[in-house]
């Protein structure tokens, strides 16, 4: 079960209240992510072993846009 203390903010959350970021919950078998500005909305959940390739793909796509 995901509780408020399960979620942690990205280290890249920026200044201010740090609410313009992604939050991550790492559980035994999966990783969930959500928008910190809308925590009650849907989350994305991945099996733990595919989360790193997902993030690497995002980094690659972002670097190609820059």
CHARMM internal coordinates of N, CA and C (Angstrom, degrees):
IC EDIT
DIST 1 N 1 CA 1.4513
DIST 1 CA 1 C 1.5258
ANGL 1 N 1 CA 1 C 109.65
DIST 1 C 2 N 1.3115
ANGL 1 CA 1 C 2 N 115.81
DIHE 1 N 1 CA 1 C 2 N 135.00
DIST 2 N 2 CA 1.4617
ANGL 1 C 2 N 2 CA 120.40
DIHE 1 CA 1 C 2 N 2 CA 178.49
DIST 2 CA 2 C 1.5226
ANGL 2 N 2 CA 2 C 109.48
DIHE 1 C 2 N 2 CA 2 C -87.80
DIST 2 C 3 N 1.3116
ANGL 2 CA 2 C 3 N 116.10
DIHE 2 N 2 CA 2 C 3 N 123.40
DIST 3 N 3 CA 1.4572
ANGL 2 C 3 N 3 CA 122.14
DIHE 2 CA 2 C 3 N 3 CA 178.11
DIST 3 CA 3 C 1.5272
ANGL 3 N 3 CA 3 C 108.23
DIHE 2 C 3 N 3 CA 3 C -115.48
DIST 3 C 4 N 1.3399
ANGL 3 CA 3 C 4 N 118.24
DIHE 3 N 3 CA 3 C 4 N 166.41
DIST 4 N 4 CA 1.4690
ANGL 3 C 4 N 4 CA 118.94
DIHE 3 CA 3 C 4 N 4 CA -179.48
DIST 4 CA 4 C 1.5199
ANGL 4 N 4 CA 4 C 114.30
DIHE 3 C 4 N 4 CA 4 C -55.58
DIST 4 C 5 N 1.3266
ANGL 4 CA 4 C 5 N 117.96
DIHE 4 N 4 CA 4 C 5 N -31.89
DIST 5 N 5 CA 1.4649
ANGL 4 C 5 N 5 CA 119.46
DIHE 4 CA 4 C 5 N 5 CA -179.25
DIST 5 CA 5 C 1.5290
ANGL 5 N 5 CA 5 C 112.61
DIHE 4 C 5 N 5 CA 5 C -81.69
DIST 5 C 6 N 1.3294
ANGL 5 CA 5 C 6 N 118.27
DIHE 5 N 5 CA 5 C 6 N -5.59
DIST 6 N 6 CA 1.4595
ANGL 5 C 6 N 6 CA 122.37
DIHE 5 CA 5 C 6 N 6 CA 177.05
DIST 6 CA 6 C 1.5243
ANGL 6 N 6 CA 6 C 110.91
DIHE 5 C 6 N 6 CA 6 C -74.90
DIST 6 C 7 N 1.3170
ANGL 6 CA 6 C 7 N 117.32
DIHE 6 N 6 CA 6 C 7 N -32.46
DIST 7 N 7 CA 1.4633
ANGL 6 C 7 N 7 CA 123.02
DIHE 6 CA 6 C 7 N 7 CA -174.20
DIST 7 CA 7 C 1.5224
ANGL 7 N 7 CA 7 C 111.26
DIHE 6 C 7 N 7 CA 7 C -82.68
DIST 7 C 8 N 1.3406
ANGL 7 CA 7 C 8 N 116.52
DIHE 7 N 7 CA 7 C 8 N 141.13
DIST 8 N 8 CA 1.4718
ANGL 7 C 8 N 8 CA 121.03
DIHE 7 CA 7 C 8 N 8 CA 172.18
DIST 8 CA 8 C 1.5178
ANGL 8 N 8 CA 8 C 108.22
DIHE 7 C 8 N 8 CA 8 C -132.48
DIST 8 C 9 N 1.3168
ANGL 8 CA 8 C 9 N 114.54
DIHE 8 N 8 CA 8 C 9 N 146.90
DIST 9 N 9 CA 1.4568
ANGL 8 C 9 N 9 CA 120.33
DIHE 8 CA 8 C 9 N 9 CA -177.37
DIST 9 CA 9 C 1.5207
ANGL 9 N 9 CA 9 C 111.36
DIHE 8 C 9 N 9 CA 9 C -81.24
DIST 9 C 10 N 1.3016
ANGL 9 CA 9 C 10 N 114.40
DIHE 9 N 9 CA 9 C 10 N 151.68
DIST 10 N 10 CA 1.4542
ANGL 9 C 10 N 10 CA 120.88
DIHE 9 CA 9 C 10 N 10 CA 175.78
DIST 10 CA 10 C 1.5183
ANGL 10 N 10 CA 10 C 109.88
DIHE 9 C 10 N 10 CA 10 C -60.42
DIST 10 C 11 N 1.3123
ANGL 10 CA 10 C 11 N 116.32
DIHE 10 N 10 CA 10 C 11 N 148.09
DIST 11 N 11 CA 1.4655
ANGL 10 C 11 N 11 CA 120.25
DIHE 10 CA 10 C 11 N 11 CA 176.25
DIST 11 CA 11 C 1.5208
ANGL 11 N 11 CA 11 C 111.42
DIHE 10 C 11 N 11 CA 11 C -71.42
DIST 11 C 12 N 1.3083
ANGL 11 CA 11 C 12 N 118.51
DIHE 11 N 11 CA 11 C 12 N -8.64
DIST 12 N 12 CA 1.4648
ANGL 11 C 12 N 12 CA 123.54
DIHE 11 CA 11 C 12 N 12 CA 178.96
DIST 12 CA 12 C 1.5196
ANGL 12 N 12 CA 12 C 111.31
DIHE 11 C 12 N 12 CA 12 C -104.55
DIST 12 C 13 N 1.3331
ANGL 12 CA 12 C 13 N 118.75
DIHE 12 N 12 CA 12 C 13 N 29.89
DIST 13 N 13 CA 1.4545
ANGL 12 C 13 N 13 CA 121.97
DIHE 12 CA 12 C 13 N 13 CA -173.25
DIST 13 CA 13 C 1.5193
ANGL 13 N 13 CA 13 C 114.14
DIHE 12 C 13 N 13 CA 13 C -74.66
DIST 13 C 14 N 1.3130
ANGL 13 CA 13 C 14 N 118.24
DIHE 13 N 13 CA 13 C 14 N -10.52
DIST 14 N 14 CA 1.4599
ANGL 13 C 14 N 14 CA 120.75
DIHE 13 CA 13 C 14 N 14 CA 175.58
DIST 14 CA 14 C 1.5103
ANGL 14 N 14 CA 14 C 113.48
DIHE 13 C 14 N 14 CA 14 C 82.95
DIST 14 C 15 N 1.3198
ANGL 14 CA 14 C 15 N 114.74
DIHE 14 N 14 CA 14 C 15 N -170.53
DIST 15 N 15 CA 1.4558
ANGL 14 C 15 N 15 CA 121.11
DIHE 14 CA 14 C 15 N 15 CA -176.19
DIST 15 CA 15 C 1.5170
ANGL 15 N 15 CA 15 C 112.81
DIHE 14 C 15 N 15 CA 15 C -82.86
DIST 15 C 16 N 1.3099
ANGL 15 CA 15 C 16 N 115.24
DIHE 15 N 15 CA 15 C 16 N -161.97
DIST 16 N 16 CA 1.4551
ANGL 15 C 16 N 16 CA 120.63
DIHE 15 CA 15 C 16 N 16 CA -179.59
DIST 16 CA 16 C 1.5099
ANGL 16 N 16 CA 16 C 111.47
DIHE 15 C 16 N 16 CA 16 C 64.52
DIST 16 C 17 N 1.3125
ANGL 16 CA 16 C 17 N 115.27
DIHE 16 N 16 CA 16 C 17 N -138.10
DIST 17 N 17 CA 1.4590
ANGL 16 C 17 N 17 CA 120.47
DIHE 16 CA 16 C 17 N 17 CA -179.98
DIST 17 CA 17 C 1.5191
ANGL 17 N 17 CA 17 C 112.15
DIHE 16 C 17 N 17 CA 17 C -82.60
DIST 17 C 18 N 1.3160
ANGL 17 CA 17 C 18 N 116.84
DIHE 17 N 17 CA 17 C 18 N -3.89
DIST 18 N 18 CA 1.4598
ANGL 17 C 18 N 18 CA 119.83
DIHE 17 CA 17 C 18 N 18 CA 179.32
DIST 18 CA 18 C 1.5083
ANGL 18 N 18 CA 18 C 113.19
DIHE 17 C 18 N 18 CA 18 C 69.68
DIST 18 C 19 N 1.3498
ANGL 18 CA 18 C 19 N 116.27
DIHE 18 N 18 CA 18 C 19 N 29.24
DIST 19 N 19 CA 1.4588
ANGL 18 C 19 N 19 CA 118.69
DIHE 18 CA 18 C 19 N 19 CA -176.45
DIST 19 CA 19 C 1.5280
ANGL 19 N 19 CA 19 C 113.44
DIHE 18 C 19 N 19 CA 19 C -100.91
DIST 19 C 20 N 1.3243
ANGL 19 CA 19 C 20 N 117.83
DIHE 19 N 19 CA 19 C 20 N 7.74
DIST 20 N 20 CA 1.4621
ANGL 19 C 20 N 20 CA 121.29
DIHE 19 CA 19 C 20 N 20 CA 179.04
DIST 20 CA 20 C 1.5221
ANGL 20 N 20 CA 20 C 108.83
DIHE 19 C 20 N 20 CA 20 C -104.88
DIST 20 C 21 N 1.3158
ANGL 20 CA 20 C 21 N 116.11
DIHE 20 N 20 CA 20 C 21 N 63.06
DIST 21 N 21 CA 1.4539
ANGL 20 C 21 N 21 CA 118.84
DIHE 20 CA 20 C 21 N 21 CA -174.64
DIST 21 CA 21 C 1.5128
ANGL 21 N 21 CA 21 C 111.21
DIHE 20 C 21 N 21 CA 21 C -152.61
DIST 21 C 22 N 1.2856
ANGL 21 CA 21 C 22 N 114.36
DIHE 21 N 21 CA 21 C 22 N -173.70
DIST 22 N 22 CA 1.4554
ANGL 21 C 22 N 22 CA 123.36
DIHE 21 CA 21 C 22 N 22 CA 175.24
DIST 22 CA 22 C 1.5171
ANGL 22 N 22 CA 22 C 107.67
DIHE 21 C 22 N 22 CA 22 C -104.15
DIST 22 C 23 N 1.3199
ANGL 22 CA 22 C 23 N 115.96
DIHE 22 N 22 CA 22 C 23 N 141.10
DIST 23 N 23 CA 1.4518
ANGL 22 C 23 N 23 CA 121.57
DIHE 22 CA 22 C 23 N 23 CA 173.81
DIST 23 CA 23 C 1.5246
ANGL 23 N 23 CA 23 C 108.40
DIHE 22 C 23 N 23 CA 23 C -109.30
DIST 23 C 24 N 1.3245
ANGL 23 CA 23 C 24 N 115.84
DIHE 23 N 23 CA 23 C 24 N 146.75
DIST 24 N 24 CA 1.4615
ANGL 23 C 24 N 24 CA 121.83
DIHE 23 CA 23 C 24 N 24 CA -176.02
DIST 24 CA 24 C 1.5289
ANGL 24 N 24 CA 24 C 109.00
DIHE 23 C 24 N 24 CA 24 C -125.02
DIST 24 C 25 N 1.3252
ANGL 24 CA 24 C 25 N 115.45
DIHE 24 N 24 CA 24 C 25 N 138.60
DIST 25 N 25 CA 1.4641
ANGL 24 C 25 N 25 CA 121.48
DIHE 24 CA 24 C 25 N 25 CA 173.38
DIST 25 CA 25 C 1.5176
ANGL 25 N 25 CA 25 C 107.19
DIHE 24 C 25 N 25 CA 25 C -122.48
DIST 25 C 26 N 1.3183
ANGL 25 CA 25 C 26 N 116.69
DIHE 25 N 25 CA 25 C 26 N 120.22
DIST 26 N 26 CA 1.4741
ANGL 25 C 26 N 26 CA 121.55
DIHE 25 CA 25 C 26 N 26 CA 179.89
DIST 26 CA 26 C 1.5169
ANGL 26 N 26 CA 26 C 108.40
DIHE 25 C 26 N 26 CA 26 C -104.61
DIST 26 C 27 N 1.3189
ANGL 26 CA 26 C 27 N 115.65
DIHE 26 N 26 CA 26 C 27 N 113.00
DIST 27 N 27 CA 1.4540
ANGL 26 C 27 N 27 CA 120.88
DIHE 26 CA 26 C 27 N 27 CA 178.21
DIST 27 CA 27 C 1.5287
ANGL 27 N 27 CA 27 C 108.87
DIHE 26 C 27 N 27 CA 27 C -111.86
DIST 27 C 28 N 1.3064
ANGL 27 CA 27 C 28 N 117.74
DIHE 27 N 27 CA 27 C 28 N 178.82
DIST 28 N 28 CA 1.4634
ANGL 27 C 28 N 28 CA 121.16
DIHE 27 CA 27 C 28 N 28 CA -174.09
DIST 28 CA 28 C 1.5245
ANGL 28 N 28 CA 28 C 113.79
DIHE 27 C 28 N 28 CA 28 C -54.50
DIST 28 C 29 N 1.3004
ANGL 28 CA 28 C 29 N 117.64
DIHE 28 N 28 CA 28 C 29 N -47.31
DIST 29 N 29 CA 1.4653
ANGL 28 C 29 N 29 CA 120.05
DIHE 28 CA 28 C 29 N 29 CA -172.32
DIST 29 CA 29 C 1.5185
ANGL 29 N 29 CA 29 C 114.71
DIHE 28 C 29 N 29 CA 29 C -112.67
DIST 29 C 30 N 1.3247
ANGL 29 CA 29 C 30 N 117.73
DIHE 29 N 29 CA 29 C 30 N -6.49
DIST 30 N 30 CA 1.4578
ANGL 29 C 30 N 30 CA 119.18
DIHE 29 CA 29 C 30 N 30 CA -177.73
DIST 30 CA 30 C 1.5230
ANGL 30 N 30 CA 30 C 111.70
DIHE 29 C 30 N 30 CA 30 C -150.91
DIST 30 C 31 N 1.3309
ANGL 30 CA 30 C 31 N 114.05
DIHE 30 N 30 CA 30 C 31 N 167.27
DIST 31 N 31 CA 1.4655
ANGL 30 C 31 N 31 CA 123.02
DIHE 30 CA 30 C 31 N 31 CA 176.31
DIST 31 CA 31 C 1.5263
ANGL 31 N 31 CA 31 C 106.52
DIHE 30 C 31 N 31 CA 31 C -121.93
DIST 31 C 32 N 1.3121
ANGL 31 CA 31 C 32 N 116.96
DIHE 31 N 31 CA 31 C 32 N 132.90
DIST 32 N 32 CA 1.4610
ANGL 31 C 32 N 32 CA 121.27
DIHE 31 CA 31 C 32 N 32 CA 176.19
DIST 32 CA 32 C 1.5149
ANGL 32 N 32 CA 32 C 109.01
DIHE 31 C 32 N 32 CA 32 C -116.75
DIST 32 C 33 N 1.3340
ANGL 32 CA 32 C 33 N 115.99
DIHE 32 N 32 CA 32 C 33 N 146.00
DIST 33 N 33 CA 1.4590
ANGL 32 C 33 N 33 CA 120.75
DIHE 32 CA 32 C 33 N 33 CA 175.47
DIST 33 CA 33 C 1.5217
ANGL 33 N 33 CA 33 C 108.59
DIHE 32 C 33 N 33 CA 33 C -130.96
DIST 33 C 34 N 1.3402
ANGL 33 CA 33 C 34 N 115.38
DIHE 33 N 33 CA 33 C 34 N 151.40
DIST 34 N 34 CA 1.4605
ANGL 33 C 34 N 34 CA 121.02
DIHE 33 CA 33 C 34 N 34 CA 178.94
DIST 34 CA 34 C 1.5159
ANGL 34 N 34 CA 34 C 109.71
DIHE 33 C 34 N 34 CA 34 C -151.11
DIST 34 C 35 N 1.3073
ANGL 34 CA 34 C 35 N 115.87
DIHE 34 N 34 CA 34 C 35 N 162.93
DIST 35 N 35 CA 1.4595
ANGL 34 C 35 N 35 CA 123.00
DIHE 34 CA 34 C 35 N 35 CA 176.52
DIST 35 CA 35 C 1.5178
ANGL 35 N 35 CA 35 C 108.24
DIHE 34 C 35 N 35 CA 35 C -81.53
DIST 35 C 36 N 1.3215
ANGL 35 CA 35 C 36 N 117.93
DIHE 35 N 35 CA 35 C 36 N 124.69
DIST 36 N 36 CA 1.4645
ANGL 35 C 36 N 36 CA 120.63
DIHE 35 CA 35 C 36 N 36 CA -177.28
DIST 36 CA 36 C 1.5267
ANGL 36 N 36 CA 36 C 112.68
DIHE 35 C 36 N 36 CA 36 C -67.35
DIST 36 C 37 N 1.3319
ANGL 36 CA 36 C 37 N 117.13
DIHE 36 N 36 CA 36 C 37 N -21.62
DIST 37 N 37 CA 1.4645
ANGL 36 C 37 N 37 CA 120.03
DIHE 36 CA 36 C 37 N 37 CA 178.46
DIST 37 CA 37 C 1.5255
ANGL 37 N 37 CA 37 C 112.08
DIHE 36 C 37 N 37 CA 37 C -79.34
DIST 37 C 38 N 1.3217
ANGL 37 CA 37 C 38 N 117.63
DIHE 37 N 37 CA 37 C 38 N -16.39
DIST 38 N 38 CA 1.4643
ANGL 37 C 38 N 38 CA 121.93
DIHE 37 CA 37 C 38 N 38 CA -178.60
DIST 38 CA 38 C 1.5327
ANGL 38 N 38 CA 38 C 109.45
DIHE 37 C 38 N 38 CA 38 C -140.06
DIST 38 C 39 N 1.3274
ANGL 38 CA 38 C 39 N 118.03
DIHE 38 N 38 CA 38 C 39 N 62.27
DIST 39 N 39 CA 1.4622
ANGL 38 C 39 N 39 CA 120.55
DIHE 38 CA 38 C 39 N 39 CA -173.70
DIST 39 CA 39 C 1.5237
ANGL 39 N 39 CA 39 C 114.76
DIHE 38 C 39 N 39 CA 39 C -64.85
DIST 39 C 40 N 1.3172
ANGL 39 CA 39 C 40 N 118.05
DIHE 39 N 39 CA 39 C 40 N -21.45
DIST 40 N 40 CA 1.4590
ANGL 39 C 40 N 40 CA 119.97
DIHE 39 CA 39 C 40 N 40 CA -179.97
DIST 40 CA 40 C 1.5256
ANGL 40 N 40 CA 40 C 112.63
DIHE 39 C 40 N 40 CA 40 C -81.42
DIST 40 C 41 N 1.3144
ANGL 40 CA 40 C 41 N 116.65
DIHE 40 N 40 CA 40 C 41 N -12.48
DIST 41 N 41 CA 1.4615
ANGL 40 C 41 N 41 CA 120.02
DIHE 40 CA 40 C 41 N 41 CA 178.82
DIST 41 CA 41 C 1.5183
ANGL 41 N 41 CA 41 C 110.73
DIHE 40 C 41 N 41 CA 41 C -78.53
DIST 41 C 42 N 1.2887
ANGL 41 CA 41 C 42 N 115.96
DIHE 41 N 41 CA 41 C 42 N -176.13
DIST 42 N 42 CA 1.4595
ANGL 41 C 42 N 42 CA 122.28
DIHE 41 CA 41 C 42 N 42 CA -175.18
DIST 42 CA 42 C 1.5262
ANGL 42 N 42 CA 42 C 112.76
DIHE 41 C 42 N 42 CA 42 C -60.62
DIST 42 C 43 N 1.3094
ANGL 42 CA 42 C 43 N 115.02
DIHE 42 N 42 CA 42 C 43 N 153.32
DIST 43 N 43 CA 1.4598
ANGL 42 C 43 N 43 CA 122.31
DIHE 42 CA 42 C 43 N 43 CA 174.44
DIST 43 CA 43 C 1.5332
ANGL 43 N 43 CA 43 C 108.51
DIHE 42 C 43 N 43 CA 43 C -116.01
DIST 43 C 44 N 1.3067
ANGL 43 CA 43 C 44 N 116.01
DIHE 43 N 43 CA 43 C 44 N 158.62
DIST 44 N 44 CA 1.4625
ANGL 43 C 44 N 44 CA 121.95
DIHE 43 CA 43 C 44 N 44 CA 170.08
DIST 44 CA 44 C 1.5143
ANGL 44 N 44 CA 44 C 106.60
DIHE 43 C 44 N 44 CA 44 C -101.63
DIST 44 C 45 N 1.3208
ANGL 44 CA 44 C 45 N 116.84
DIHE 44 N 44 CA 44 C 45 N 132.98
DIST 45 N 45 CA 1.4548
ANGL 44 C 45 N 45 CA 121.23
DIHE 44 CA 44 C 45 N 45 CA -179.35
DIST 45 CA 45 C 1.5197
ANGL 45 N 45 CA 45 C 109.37
DIHE 44 C 45 N 45 CA 45 C -126.64
DIST 45 C 46 N 1.3299
ANGL 45 CA 45 C 46 N 115.15
DIHE 45 N 45 CA 45 C 46 N 132.66
DIST 46 N 46 CA 1.4582
ANGL 45 C 46 N 46 CA 122.72
DIHE 45 CA 45 C 46 N 46 CA -176.91
DIST 46 CA 46 C 1.5195
ANGL 46 N 46 CA 46 C 109.56
DIHE 45 C 46 N 46 CA 46 C -125.88
DIST 46 C 47 N 1.3398
ANGL 46 CA 46 C 47 N 117.42
DIHE 46 N 46 CA 46 C 47 N 147.12
DIST 47 N 47 CA 1.4620
ANGL 46 C 47 N 47 CA 117.79
DIHE 46 CA 46 C 47 N 47 CA 166.66
DIST 47 CA 47 C 1.5369
ANGL 47 N 47 CA 47 C 107.91
DIHE 46 C 47 N 47 CA 47 C -59.21
DIST 47 C 48 N 1.2987
ANGL 47 CA 47 C 48 N 117.65
DIHE 47 N 47 CA 47 C 48 N 142.43
DIST 48 N 48 CA 1.4688
ANGL 47 C 48 N 48 CA 121.64
DIHE 47 CA 47 C 48 N 48 CA -174.34
DIST 48 CA 48 C 1.5226
ANGL 48 N 48 CA 48 C 112.85
DIHE 47 C 48 N 48 CA 48 C -53.46
DIST 48 C 49 N 1.3445
ANGL 48 CA 48 C 49 N 117.71
DIHE 48 N 48 CA 48 C 49 N -37.95
DIST 49 N 49 CA 1.4623
ANGL 48 C 49 N 49 CA 120.22
DIHE 48 CA 48 C 49 N 49 CA -175.47
DIST 49 CA 49 C 1.5307
ANGL 49 N 49 CA 49 C 113.95
DIHE 48 C 49 N 49 CA 49 C -72.22
DIST 49 C 50 N 1.3245
ANGL 49 CA 49 C 50 N 119.12
DIHE 49 N 49 CA 49 C 50 N -13.54
DIST 50 N 50 CA 1.4721
ANGL 49 C 50 N 50 CA 119.87
DIHE 49 CA 49 C 50 N 50 CA 179.12
DIST 50 CA 50 C 1.5232
ANGL 50 N 50 CA 50 C 112.99
DIHE 49 C 50 N 50 CA 50 C -105.14
DIST 50 C 51 N 1.3357
ANGL 50 CA 50 C 51 N 117.45
DIHE 50 N 50 CA 50 C 51 N -3.30
DIST 51 N 51 CA 1.4629
ANGL 50 C 51 N 51 CA 119.69
DIHE 50 CA 50 C 51 N 51 CA -178.05
DIST 51 CA 51 C 1.5205
ANGL 51 N 51 CA 51 C 112.14
DIHE 50 C 51 N 51 CA 51 C -66.26
DIST 51 C 52 N 1.3289
ANGL 51 CA 51 C 52 N 118.32
DIHE 51 N 51 CA 51 C 52 N -45.68
DIST 52 N 52 CA 1.4694
ANGL 51 C 52 N 52 CA 120.84
DIHE 51 CA 51 C 52 N 52 CA -179.71
DIST 52 CA 52 C 1.5225
ANGL 52 N 52 CA 52 C 111.47
DIHE 51 C 52 N 52 CA 52 C -61.66
DIST 52 C 53 N 1.3433
ANGL 52 CA 52 C 53 N 120.33
DIHE 52 N 52 CA 52 C 53 N -46.61
DIST 53 N 53 CA 1.4691
ANGL 52 C 53 N 53 CA 118.95
DIHE 52 CA 52 C 53 N 53 CA 176.09
DIST 53 CA 53 C 1.5408
ANGL 53 N 53 CA 53 C 112.59
DIHE 52 C 53 N 53 CA 53 C -60.43
DIST 53 C 54 N 1.3284
ANGL 53 CA 53 C 54 N 117.33
DIHE 53 N 53 CA 53 C 54 N -34.22
DIST 54 N 54 CA 1.4628
ANGL 53 C 54 N 54 CA 120.85
DIHE 53 CA 53 C 54 N 54 CA 176.72
DIST 54 CA 54 C 1.5295
ANGL 54 N 54 CA 54 C 110.71
DIHE 53 C 54 N 54 CA 54 C -62.10
DIST 54 C 55 N 1.3269
ANGL 54 CA 54 C 55 N 116.93
DIHE 54 N 54 CA 54 C 55 N -48.31
DIST 55 N 55 CA 1.4657
ANGL 54 C 55 N 55 CA 121.45
DIHE 54 CA 54 C 55 N 55 CA -179.90
DIST 55 CA 55 C 1.5297
ANGL 55 N 55 CA 55 C 110.54
DIHE 54 C 55 N 55 CA 55 C -64.29
DIST 55 C 56 N 1.3178
ANGL 55 CA 55 C 56 N 117.37
DIHE 55 N 55 CA 55 C 56 N -42.25
DIST 56 N 56 CA 1.4666
ANGL 55 C 56 N 56 CA 120.61
DIHE 55 CA 55 C 56 N 56 CA 178.09
DIST 56 CA 56 C 1.5320
ANGL 56 N 56 CA 56 C 110.76
DIHE 55 C 56 N 56 CA 56 C -60.62
DIST 56 C 57 N 1.3292
ANGL 56 CA 56 C 57 N 116.95
DIHE 56 N 56 CA 56 C 57 N -39.94
DIST 57 N 57 CA 1.4616
ANGL 56 C 57 N 57 CA 120.61
DIHE 56 CA 56 C 57 N 57 CA 176.72
DIST 57 CA 57 C 1.5165
ANGL 57 N 57 CA 57 C 111.99
DIHE 56 C 57 N 57 CA 57 C -63.23
DIST 57 C 58 N 1.3270
ANGL 57 CA 57 C 58 N 117.39
DIHE 57 N 57 CA 57 C 58 N -39.21
DIST 58 N 58 CA 1.4668
ANGL 57 C 58 N 58 CA 120.96
DIHE 57 CA 57 C 58 N 58 CA 176.36
DIST 58 CA 58 C 1.5243
ANGL 58 N 58 CA 58 C 111.05
DIHE 57 C 58 N 58 CA 58 C -63.62
DIST 58 C 59 N 1.3204
ANGL 58 CA 58 C 59 N 116.55
DIHE 58 N 58 CA 58 C 59 N -43.60
DIST 59 N 59 CA 1.4674
ANGL 58 C 59 N 59 CA 120.43
DIHE 58 CA 58 C 59 N 59 CA 178.84
DIST 59 CA 59 C 1.5171
ANGL 59 N 59 CA 59 C 110.82
DIHE 58 C 59 N 59 CA 59 C -60.73
DIST 59 C 60 N 1.3286
ANGL 59 CA 59 C 60 N 116.81
DIHE 59 N 59 CA 59 C 60 N -43.48
DIST 60 N 60 CA 1.4587
ANGL 59 C 60 N 60 CA 121.20
DIHE 59 CA 59 C 60 N 60 CA -179.77
DIST 60 CA 60 C 1.5225
ANGL 60 N 60 CA 60 C 110.83
DIHE 59 C 60 N 60 CA 60 C -64.28
DIST 60 C 61 N 1.3107
ANGL 60 CA 60 C 61 N 117.14
DIHE 60 N 60 CA 60 C 61 N -44.75
DIST 61 N 61 CA 1.4703
ANGL 60 C 61 N 61 CA 120.80
DIHE 60 CA 60 C 61 N 61 CA 179.18
DIST 61 CA 61 C 1.5207
ANGL 61 N 61 CA 61 C 110.74
DIHE 60 C 61 N 61 CA 61 C -63.23
DIST 61 C 62 N 1.3264
ANGL 61 CA 61 C 62 N 117.79
DIHE 61 N 61 CA 61 C 62 N -39.89
DIST 62 N 62 CA 1.4517
ANGL 61 C 62 N 62 CA 121.52
DIHE 61 CA 61 C 62 N 62 CA 179.43
DIST 62 CA 62 C 1.5267
ANGL 62 N 62 CA 62 C 110.94
DIHE 61 C 62 N 62 CA 62 C -66.33
DIST 62 C 63 N 1.3250
ANGL 62 CA 62 C 63 N 117.10
DIHE 62 N 62 CA 62 C 63 N -42.62
DIST 63 N 63 CA 1.4736
ANGL 62 C 63 N 63 CA 120.22
DIHE 62 CA 62 C 63 N 63 CA -178.49
DIST 63 CA 63 C 1.5304
ANGL 63 N 63 CA 63 C 111.03
DIHE 62 C 63 N 63 CA 63 C -67.28
DIST 63 C 64 N 1.3296
ANGL 63 CA 63 C 64 N 117.66
DIHE 63 N 63 CA 63 C 64 N -30.35
DIST 64 N 64 CA 1.4719
ANGL 63 C 64 N 64 CA 120.50
DIHE 63 CA 63 C 64 N 64 CA 177.12
DIST 64 CA 64 C 1.5164
ANGL 64 N 64 CA 64 C 111.20
DIHE 63 C 64 N 64 CA 64 C -70.42
DIST 64 C 65 N 1.3252
ANGL 64 CA 64 C 65 N 118.02
DIHE 64 N 64 CA 64 C 65 N -28.83
DIST 65 N 65 CA 1.4717
ANGL 64 C 65 N 65 CA 122.38
DIHE 64 CA 64 C 65 N 65 CA 179.14
DIST 65 CA 65 C 1.5243
ANGL 65 N 65 CA 65 C 111.30
DIHE 64 C 65 N 65 CA 65 C -76.70
DIST 65 C 66 N 1.3046
ANGL 65 CA 65 C 66 N 118.06
DIHE 65 N 65 CA 65 C 66 N -26.34
DIST 66 N 66 CA 1.4747
ANGL 65 C 66 N 66 CA 122.15
DIHE 65 CA 65 C 66 N 66 CA -175.07
DIST 66 CA 66 C 1.5128
ANGL 66 N 66 CA 66 C 112.51
DIHE 65 C 66 N 66 CA 66 C -76.80
END
COOR INIT
IC SEED 1 N 1 CA 1 C
IC BUILD
